[in-house]
Every structure is written in C-alpha cells, then in structure tokens.
C-alpha cells in the first residue's frame, strides 16, 4: 500500500470535514478512510493541525472544524488531496 505524505494526510482530513458541509464533525469521522496501520501517523498530523490553528476544536475536543481564517492553506491542501485522488483531472 502506498504511504501518504503529511501534506496528503492533511488534505484528506480537511476534505473529509468540508465534504460533509457542516461547520464541524466528530474527530472519528474526520480520520475515516485511512488504513488502521496509519492510525498513529494520522493522529499526530491531526494534533499538529490543531496546534497550528488550521483546525479548531469544538465540543471539548470531540469535534473539529476547519479554520477558514487560513483559507488559502485550506484550499491548497484540498487541491493536493484531489490531485492524489484524481490524477488525470
């Protein structure tokens, strides 16, 4: 199975949140779709995104939402994810 870079993991997490068209979603739903063997790496990237302010915690940390003040970075990471997912488009 191919490994993902931190940037690709970030893009997929943000894509999962924005795809639901909600202000915030449960942390478990934000990291869905990753293989179980990547759990530690994905969890670390999620914590880093919270520390950097790219994601905002809601409901005592049980949910996360995208910080739209970092709009350019959010859109760039979504593009990275979509390029990985749909390389021909």
C-alpha positions as CSV (number, residue, x, y, z in Angstrom):
1,X,0.0,0.0,0.0
2,X,1.4,3.4,-0.9
3,X,2.3,5.7,2.0
4,X,0.9,9.2,2.2
5,X,2.9,12.3,3.0
6,X,1.9,14.6,5.8
7,X,0.5,17.1,3.3
8,X,-1.7,14.4,1.7
9,X,-3.0,13.3,5.1
10,X,-3.8,17.0,5.9
11,X,-5.6,17.4,2.6
12,X,-7.7,14.3,3.1
13,X,-8.7,15.3,6.7
14,X,-9.8,18.7,5.5
15,X,-11.6,17.2,2.5
16,X,-13.5,14.8,4.9
17,X,-14.6,17.8,7.0
18,X,-15.6,20.1,4.1
19,X,-17.3,17.3,2.2
20,X,-19.9,16.9,5.0
21,X,-20.8,20.6,4.5
22,X,-21.0,21.1,8.3
23,X,-19.3,23.6,10.5
24,X,-17.6,20.8,12.4
25,X,-17.6,16.9,12.6
26,X,-16.6,14.3,15.0
27,X,-12.9,13.5,15.1
28,X,-13.6,9.9,14.2
29,X,-15.3,10.9,11.0
30,X,-12.5,13.3,10.1
31,X,-10.0,10.5,10.0
32,X,-12.2,7.9,8.3
33,X,-10.7,6.3,5.2
34,X,-7.2,5.8,6.5
35,X,-5.8,2.3,6.9
36,X,-5.5,1.1,10.5
37,X,-1.7,0.8,10.4
38,X,-1.5,4.6,9.8
39,X,-3.5,5.5,12.9
40,X,-0.5,6.9,14.9
41,X,0.7,9.0,12.0
42,X,-2.8,10.4,11.2
43,X,-3.4,11.2,14.9
44,X,-0.1,13.1,15.1
45,X,-0.9,15.1,11.9
46,X,-4.4,15.9,13.3
47,X,-2.8,17.1,16.6
48,X,-0.3,19.2,14.6
49,X,-3.1,20.8,12.6
50,X,-4.9,21.7,15.8
51,X,-1.7,23.2,17.3
52,X,-1.1,25.2,14.1
53,X,-4.6,26.6,14.1
54,X,-5.6,25.0,10.8
55,X,-8.3,23.1,12.6
56,X,-10.4,24.3,15.5
57,X,-11.7,22.1,18.4
58,X,-15.4,22.0,19.2
59,X,-17.4,20.3,21.9
60,X,-14.5,19.8,24.3
61,X,-12.2,18.4,21.6
62,X,-14.6,15.7,20.4
63,X,-15.2,17.5,17.2
64,X,-13.0,19.5,14.8
65,X,-13.8,22.2,12.2
66,X,-11.7,24.0,9.6
67,X,-10.4,27.4,10.5
68,X,-11.4,29.5,7.5
69,X,-9.1,32.3,8.5
70,X,-6.4,30.1,6.9
71,X,-8.4,29.8,3.7
72,X,-5.5,29.8,1.2
73,X,-3.8,26.9,3.0
74,X,-7.1,25.0,3.3
75,X,-7.8,25.3,-0.4
76,X,-4.2,24.3,-1.3
77,X,-4.4,21.2,0.9
78,X,-7.7,20.2,-0.7
79,X,-6.1,20.6,-4.1
80,X,-3.2,18.3,-3.0
81,X,-5.7,15.7,-1.9
82,X,-7.8,15.9,-5.1
83,X,-4.7,15.7,-7.3
84,X,-3.7,12.5,-5.4
85,X,-7.3,11.1,-5.7
86,X,-8.0,12.1,-9.3
87,X,-4.6,12.4,-11.0
88,X,-6.0,12.8,-14.6
89,X,-8.2,15.8,-13.9
